[in-house]
Amino acid sequence: MTVLRKQLSRRLRALGVEERAAPGRDDGFAGLFFGGKEFAHFHTDGEIDMRLGKDTIKREGLVHPPNSTVHPGRSKNSPWYEMKIASGADVDEAVRLVMLAIQGLR
């Protein structure tokens, strides 16, 4: 697990997010749950996919990454947003977006 993934995981736990590693996988894939509901997952140690909702994605001006290897054909109307975690600023942004996602679950 990378340093950035550890930082992000620690900060998400502080928000009440439970991380569940997928059995039999060693590529970093893990589901993220809040209140027993899965709302996001790590594809790898450096990539998170979050169900933010179409309205939130539009309001935040988020765009699906053009270099996606996991979901290259994802619709622009998808309620899911995928982002790379490559810096401390990305960790901060992921935490901010996760907070938006879990607000939608309450």
N, C-alpha and C positions, 0 to 999 in steps of 0.2 A: 504494500500500500504506500502510495506516495505521501510526502509531507503535506501537500495541499489537500489531498483526500482526507488525511487524518484531521487536519484543521477543520475542514468542512463538516466531516462526520461529528466531531466534538461539538461544534456550534449548533448543528441540527439536533443533537441529543438534548442540548440545553433548552431547545424549543419544545421538547416533548416528542420529537420524531424518532421512531424506531426504525432501525436499519436491519434488514434480514437478508443475509447472504443466500444466494441461490445454491441449493445443494448440488454437489457434483461439478461445480464450475470454479475455475481458478483465474478467471479473466477480470475479476472485480465487479461483476454484475451483482447487484443487490437491490431489493425493493425497499422503498421508503414509505412508512405508514404513519398516519396520524389519526388517533381515535379509532384504530382498527381498520382504517381505510387506506388502501394504497393510492398514492397520489403522484409518485415519482419513482424513478429508479436510476441507479448508476449503470451505464452501459459498460464502462471501464473505470479505472481509477481517475481518469481525466475527462469524463463526460457524464453529464447528468441530463435526464429527460424528465420534464415536469408537466403535469396536466394543470395548466393555468386557466384554461378557458379561452374561447375565441375573443371575447370582449376584452379581457385583460391583456392578451397578446396585442390586440389592436391598439388599445389605450396606451400601452407601454412602448409602442413602436418597435416591437420585436419582430425579427425576420428569421425564418428557418435558415440555418447555415447552408450555403451552397456546396460546401465540401463534405456534407454528411456522408458517412460510410454506412451507418446503421439504418437510416431512414432517408435515402436519397430521393425517393419519390413522394415524400410526405406532402399532402395537400396544404395549400396556403390557408385553408379554412379549418385545419386541424386544431383541436384544443390543446395539443401538446407542443411544448417548446424544448428544443435540445440545445445545450450549450457546452462548450469546452471549458475546462478548468485548468488554466495554464499560468495563473498568477494570483497573488493575494487579492488583487482587485476583483478577479473572477470569483474568488471565494466569497467576498463581500456581496457581490451582485447575486450570486446563487442563494445566499442566505436571505437577501431581500426578496427575491422572487419566491422562495419557499414560503416565506411569511405570507405573501399574497395568496399562494396556493392553499395554505392551511386555513386562511381566513374564509376561503370559499367552501371549506368542508364543515365549518361550524354552523 
